[in-house]
Amino acid sequence: MLTLKTKKGTVAPTFNYRLYKNIAGDDREKRTDKFNSFLDGLFSDNVDSIVTFFKAVAGNDLSEDELVDQLGENGQFDDVHATTTEIIEGLANAGFLKAKINEWMKYGNRLIAGMKKSLQLKSVKTEEKEMTQIQVDQLKENMEMAKERLATVNK
């Protein structure tokens, strides 16, 4: 369950634009990159993305240390995949945040397409092509994993 105890009582996430802003920050020029980075981590079961999410939920009501301690006590880190899945489910079922996930998926697909095109350039050295191919393969794997998880939560 995605709840926290704060000085104001028990807080549950409200999946909306305000949560997005709390995750992505006040700097409009960096919001997309920050939120995309958050999604990258979330779909990869990165613990830091769980902390980022709950910091956004708690706002200034808990210090980061208090927050992480509480998450540990509540078992949020015992099954990181289950926690990230619950967060993804909330994001994927909220209008604006669902649109941001779709935007992130499209960006990933465009990135893969662009990297594949660069592999066809004759001016690119063999070493660079090999590194780019590894990156393409990793990105494709991450995107497939994200698609599978989204399909699971959208059933």
N, C-alpha and C positions, 0 to 999 in steps of 0.2 A: 504494500500500500504506500502510495506516494504522499505521505503526510509528515509534517514536522511539528514539534512542540516549540513554540516561541513564547516570549514574554506576553504576547497578546492572545495566547491560546494555541489550539491546534490549527495548523495551516495546511490546506491542500492546494495543489497547483490549479490555477485557472489558465487553461490553454488558449491564449489570445495574443494580440499584438503587444500588450504590455510585457508578457513573459518573453516574447521575442526580443524586445528592447532591453530587458534585463539581462538576457543572455548575450546579445550582440553589442551592447554598449551604446553610449550616447553619440559617438562620432559616426555620423551618417555615411561617411566615405569608407569606413571600415566595417560597417555592419554586415554586409554580405559575406565578406571574407571570414569574419569571426563566426557567423552562424554556420557557414559552410564547414569551417574547421570543427565546430561543435558537432555537426551532423556526421562528419567523417569519423570522429571519435566515438560517437554514440553507436553508429552502425558497426564499429570495430570492437565494441564492448570495452571501451577505454574508461577506466575509473575516473579520470579527470573530467570527462564529460558528465558523469553522474554528479560530481561535486559542483560543476558549473551550473547544471540544471537546478540543483537544490539551493544553490546560492541565489539564483534568480527567483526562486519561489520564496525564500526567506527574506529577501531584500536585506535591509540593515538590522533586522531583528536578532540575528545570530552572528557571532564572529565565525570565521572560517574554521577555527579549531573546534568551537562548540558544535558547529554543523557537522564536521567530519566525525567527531566523537559520537554524536547522536546517530548518524547514519550507520556507524559501526555497531553501536548498541542495538539498533533496529534490524540489523542483519542485511542491510542494503548491499553490502560488499560480499556477503556469503555466496550469492548467486548473481554475479554481475550481469550475466546474459538475461536473466529474468527481470532484473531492474531496468536494464536498457530497453527491453522489449515493452515493458509497461510504459516507459517514457515515450517510446516510438509510437505506441498505440494512441496515447493521448495527443501527440503532435499530428499524427496521420488522420485523426478524426476531428480536427479543428480547422475550419475554413482557411484562414490566413496562413497558419502554420503548415497545413497540407499543401497549399500553393507553394510555400517556400521549399518544402521537400521535393515537390515536382520540379521546381526551378533548379534545385541542386542536382537532381537526376539528369536533367537536360544538359546542364553544364558539364557533368561528368561524361556524358555521351559525346558532346562536342569536343571535349578535351581528348578523348580517345581517338575520334576521327581526325583531329588535327595532328596528333602524334603519329598516326598511321601514315598520313600524307607526308610527314617529314621523313619517314623511313624510305620513301620512294625517291627522295632527292639524291641525285648522283654526287652532289658536293659534300654530302655528309659522310664522315669517316666511318669505317667499319666498327670501330670501338664505340662511337657515339650511337650508331644504329643498334648495336647489341644492348647498350644501356637503355635506350629508348624503348626497345622491344620488351625488356624486363619491366619497365615502368608501365607500358601498355598492358602487359599481362596482369600485373598487380592491380591496376586500376579496373580492368575488366572483371577480375575476380571480386574486388570490393563492390562494384556496381551490381554484379549478379547476386551477391550475398544480400545487398540492400533490397533488391527487387524481391528476393525470396522472403525476407523478413517483413516487408510491406505487404506482400500477398498474404502472409500468415495473419497479420494483425487486421487486415481488411476483410477477413472471411465473415 
